[in-house]
Amino acid sequence: MRKIYNISIMVLLSVAIISCDSGEKKQKGPASTGDNLVDQLTQQIADAPENSELLYQRATTLHEKEEYEAAIRDLEKAMSIDSLKPKYYHLLSDTYMDYFKSRKSLDVMEKAGRLFNERIPTLLKLSETQMLLSQYENSVFTVNEILRLDPQNNEAYFMLGMNFRSMGQLDKAINSFQTAVENDPEMVDAWLILGELHEKNGKGNPMQYYENALTVSPDNPQVLHSMAFHLQNNGDIPGAIKLYKEISSKNRQYTDAYINAGILYIEQDSLEQAFEQMNILAGVQPENPFAYYYRGVIHKAYGNYESAEIDLQNAVNLQPLFTQAKEELSVVKELILKNKQG
C-alpha cells in the first residue's frame, strides 16, 4: 500500500504540474507579430479556430502586408471550413497572382467558376484572370456566358473589348467598348481606350473620346495625360506642356507629367524649364531615377560635368539596369578626365 500511495502522489503532482503549465500557456496567448490588427485577429482565431470569417480577415491583412504564404494558409483553412464563400476564392486568386503563381491563381478561379457558375462577379474575375494569362478564347467564352445571364452587362462588354484589343482585332474591340459606354457612359477607362484605339487606326477624332472621359471625371490625371499625349503626338507642344503642368498643379504625385513636360522642354532647347521640372520631380519623388538622369543630361549640356556625374550616378544607383544613364555617366567621366588632363 505504501508504494501505491507514493506513486499516486507522484501522479497527482505530475498532473498538477501539467495543468499549471497548460494554464500558463493559455494566459500567454499567441506570440505577437508586432502588428496590432494581426495580433488581435490571431487571438480571436485562437479562441474560435473554426471561424472562417476571422481567417479571411487575417488573410486580407496579411495580403496587404505582402505576407503571401501566411495569407494562403489562412484562406485554405477558411475554405476547408466554408467552401461556399466566393470572396475567399477571389482573394486566394489575387494572392497567388501577386505571389507570381499565376497558374494557381487561374486554377482557383476556374474552380470558383464551376462552383458559382451563375454569379456574375465571379465569372468577370475568371474572365479577367484568363485574359491576363493570354487565354483570350477562354476569356471570351466566359464573357459570353456572362452576357447570356445579363445581356446588357457593361463590364462584360469592357472585358470583351480588352480581349479583342489583346488579339489585335481593333474593330471588334472598338465595337465592344462602344457598347460598354452606351450601357454606362461613366466608364472612364472605356472612353480612354476608345481614344487610344482611334489613335491607332487613324479613324475618327480621338480627342472627342478623351473629352467624354473628362466630362465624367474632370480632375482625373490619366484623362488629362491622354489628352496631352494626343496633342504632343500631333505637334501641339505648347498645348501638351500646358496640360502636363495642369496635371502637376492638381496632383503633385503624378510623376509622368513632370517627366513628359521636361522631355518636351529639352526637345525645344528650353533647358532651364526642363531642369525646373526634373528638379521638382526629384523633390516630390526622390527615388525616381529619371529625375536624376534628365537633370544630369541637362547639367552635361551646360558643361557642369561634376554635377552631371553626381546626378547620373544617383540614377544608376537607383536603377542599376538603366543603360542610358550608364552610358551618359561614362561619357561625363571621360569629359571630367579630359578637363583634368589639359
N, C-alpha and C positions, 0 to 999 in steps of 0.2 A: 504493500500500500504506500510505503514511503516513497519509492521510486516513481510510482504512478503519480503521486501528488506533486513531486518536483517537476516531472515532465509537464504536467498540466499547468503548473505555474509558468514554466518557460514558454509554453504555447500561448498562454494568455498574454504574457509580456510581449511576445513577438507580434501577436495580433494588435496589441495596443500600439506598438511602435509603428507598424504598417499603417494603422489607422491615423496616427499622428502625422506620418509622412504624407499620406493622401490628403489630409486636411490642409497641410501647409501648401501643397501643390495647388489645390483649388483656390487658396487665398491669393497665391501669387498671380494666377491667371496667365494668359498667353504673353509671350515676350513682346516687348514694344518694338515697333518698326521705326519710330520717330515721326510717323505721320499720324496726326490725331484722328483723322477720319478713318484711315485703315485700321488703326488700333481699336477704335470704337466698334467698327463693324466686326473685327476679329473677336472681340469679347462677346458681342451679340451672337455670332455664329457658334462660339464655344457653348453658349447657353442654349442655343436652338440649332443644332447641326443639320437638321432636316429642313431648314427654312431656305428654300431655293431663291427667294427674292433677296435675302441678305447676301447670299453668294453672288448673285447678279450685281447687286450694288457695289460689292467689294471689287468684283471683276471690272466694273466700269471705271472705278477709281484707279485700279492697277493699270488698266489700258491707257488711261490718260497720263499716267506716270511712266509709260513705256516699259512696264514690267510685264512683258507679254506672256512668259511661261506661267507665271503665277496666275494671271488673268485666265489663261486657257484652262488651267487646273480647276479654278473656281467654276468656270462655265460648264465644263464637262461634268462636274459634280452636280451643278444645278440642273442640268439636263437629265442626269440619271434619276433625279428626284421628280422632276416635272418636265416631260419631253414635249409638251404641247404649248410652249410659250414661244411664239415666233421671234420675239426680241432677243431671246437667248441665242438663237441661230444667227441672227443678224450681227450681234456683237462678236460672236465667235468668228464669223467670217471676216469681219473687219480686223479683228486681232491677228488672225493668220495672215491677212493681206499686209498689214503693217509690219509683221514679223518676217516678211519676204517668203511666205509659204503659200504662194498663190494657188497651187493645186489643191491644197487642203481647204483654202478659202472657198474655192469653187465646189469642192465635194460637199461642204457644209450647206451651201446654198442650194445645190441640187437636191439634197435630202429635204431641205425646207420646202422646196418647190413641190416635191412629191407629197409631203405631209399637208401642206396648206395650199393646195392646187387651185383654190378659188380666192385666195387672199391677194389682192392686187399689190399692196406694198411689198410683199414678199416676192411676187413674180417680177416686179420692177427691179428689185435688188438683184435677183437672179440674172435678169437680162443685162443689167449693168456689169455684173461680175463676168459674165460670158463675153461681153464686149471688150472689157479691159484685158481679157486673155486672148483676144483676137478670134474668138469663136463667134464670128459675125452671123453665120447662118443659124446657129443655135439661138443666138440672142434675138434675131428677127422672129424665129419660131415662137419664142417666149412672148415677145411683144404682140404677135398676132393672137396669142391665147388671151392676153390682157384685153385686146380690142374686141374679142368675142364676148368677154364678160362686160366690157364697158366701151362701146364703140366711139365715145366722144372723149376718151381719156387723153388729156393734153400731154401728160408726162410720157405716155406710151408713144405718142407721135414724136415727141422730142427724142426718145431713145431710138426710135426707128430712123430718125434723121441722123443721129450720131453714128449708127451702124452704116448707113448708106454713105455718109461722108468718109468714114474709115475705109470703105471699099472703093472709094473713088467714083461713086455713082452720084455726081453732083446734082443732076436734075431731080432725081428721086429724093435726095437729101433736102433740096430746096422745097419740094412739094410737102415733105413731111414736116419741116419746121414751119412752113406757112400754115399748115393745118393746125399745128400746135398753137401758134399765136392767134389764129382765128378763134380757137376754143378758149384761149386765155391770153388776152392782149398784154398782160403784165409779166409775161415770161421774158425777162430782160436778156437772159443768155441766148434764147432763141432768136431775138432780134439781132443781137450782135453776130451770131453765127451766120444769119442770113446776109448781113452786110459783108462779112468775110467771104462767103461763097460767091456773092455777086462781084466782089473784087477779083476773084479767081476766074470766073467765066466771062467777065467783061460785059455782062448784060445788066441792064437796069442801073439804078443810081444807089450805090451802097450807102451814101450819106442819109438817105431817107429812112433806112432801117436803123441807123445809129440815132437819128433824131427821134424815132419812135421809142427807142430804148431810153433816151434822155428824158422824154416826156414821162415815162414810167418812174425813172429813178434819176432825178436831176443832179444829185451830188455824187453819183456813182463814178469813182475814178476810172474804172475799167471802160465805161462808156466814153468818157472824155478822151481816154487814151486811144481807143479805136478811131475816134473822130480825128484826133491829132495825127495818128499814123496814116490815115487816109489822105489828109492834107499834105503831109510830108511826102508821101509817095506820088502825089500829083503836082508837086512843085511849089506848093504854097508854104514855104518855110516859115515866114513870119507868122502866118496863121497857126501853124503847128506849134511853134515856140510859145505863142500866146496861150494856147490850150494847155501845154505842159506846165507852164507857170501857174495857170489857174488851178491845175490839179495839185501842185505843190502847196499853194496857198490854202487849199481846202483840206489836204491830207498830207502832212509833213512826212509821214512814214511811207508814202508811195514812192519808192526809190527809183523806179523806172523813169519817172518824169524828170528827175534831175539828170539821169544818165542820157536820156534821149535829147533833152534840151541842150545839154553840154556838148554832145556829139555834133548836133546841128550848128552850134556856135563855132566849134572847131572847123567844120567844113566851110563856114563863112569867114574864117580867119578872125573871128571875134574872140580872141583868146582870153581877154580879161573877163568877159561874160561867162565863157566856158569854165574858167578857173573858179569863178564865183559859185557856179552850180555844183562843181565837184567838191568844193570846199564845204558847202552846206551839206552835201551828201556824207562827207567824212564825219561831220559833226553829228548828223542825225543817226547814221549807221556806221560806227567806227570799224565794224568787222567786214565792211563791203570792200572787196579787193579792187573793184572797178573805180571807186573813188580815188584811190591812190595811183592806180595805173594811169588814168587820164590826167590826173594832176601832175604826175611825173612826166608824161608826154608834153604837157604844156610848159613845165619848168625847162625841159630839154629844148623846146622851141625858143624859149627866151635866153638860152645859154646858161641857165642856172643848173649846172650839171650835178653839183653836190646835193642840192635839194631834190633834183630828179632821182638821184641814186637812192636817197632815203625813201622817197615815196614808192619807187618801183620795187625796192627791197621789201617794203611793207606789203605790197601787192602779192609778191611771191611767197612771203611768209604766210599770208592768209590763204593763198591758193597755190600750193606747190606745183600744180599741173598747168598753171597759167602760162602757156607757151609764149604768147606775145609779150607778156611782162618780162619773162626771162630774156627774150631777145633784146628788148629795149634796154634792160638793165645791163646786158653785156656790151651794147653799143655805148652806153653812157660811161661805163667803167673805162672803156678804151679811150673815150674823149678826155676823161679826167687824167688818165695816164699820159696822154699826149701833151696836155697842158702843163703837166708837171715836168716833162722832159724838155720842154722847149718853147 
